[in-house]
């Protein structure tokens, strides 16, 4: 995996939502996450890097849970004819199913979109 893939994903996130100044980007110790390119990208977006400790799986449990769901519910059940097809299917899964329909026990059996909307309402009221 290349750092440019992560940088592109962060750019897409920044286009779609307002990233909070000082927000934390947590990752494992992969070379793409510890690269100079990604450090510069995070700095330019006003984000801070957080890297999990070696051998401690709980540091990245939320990301691992998401990736497990993505793989089990979509990737391992689908044959993609091209990378473009895979990209579109994964974006659809995340944006239309995972964020808007899939209930999460860790979020009180709400969707990520519901929790985000509640957060935005609290921020607007503050």
DAFENDA-V571300 format. One record per pair of residues at least 24 apart in sequence whose ideal C-beta (glycine too) atoms are under 10 Angstrom apart, sorted by the first residue. I is the first residue (numbers start at 1). J is the second residue. Records with the same first field share a line. If there is no record, write none. Layout:
# DAFENDA-V571300
I: J / J
This chain:
# DAFENDA-V571300
1: 30 / 31 / 32 / 33
2: 31 / 32 / 35 / 37
3: 30 / 31 / 32 / 33 / 34 / 35 / 36 / 37 / 38 / 39 / 40 / 41
4: 32 / 35 / 37 / 38 / 41
5: 32 / 38
6: 30 / 32 / 33 / 35 / 37 / 38 / 41 / 42
7: 32 / 35 / 37 / 38 / 40 / 41 / 42 / 44 / 45
8: 41
9: 41
10: 38 / 41 / 42 / 44 / 45 / 47
11: 41 / 44 / 45
12: 91
13: 45 / 47
14: 41 / 44 / 45 / 46 / 47
16: 95
17: 116 / 120
18: 120 / 123
19: 45 / 46 / 47
20: 46 / 47 / 123
21: 45 / 46 / 47 / 48
22: 46 / 47 / 48
23: 47 / 48
24: 48 / 49 / 50
25: 49 / 50 / 51
26: 50 / 51 / 52 / 59 / 60 / 62 / 63
27: 51 / 52 / 59 / 60 / 63
28: 52 / 53 / 54 / 56 / 57 / 59 / 60 / 63 / 64
29: 53 / 54 / 59 / 60
61: 106
62: 104 / 106
65: 104 / 106
66: 94 / 98 / 104 / 112
69: 93 / 97 / 98 / 102 / 104
70: 94 / 98
73: 97 / 98 / 102
74: 98
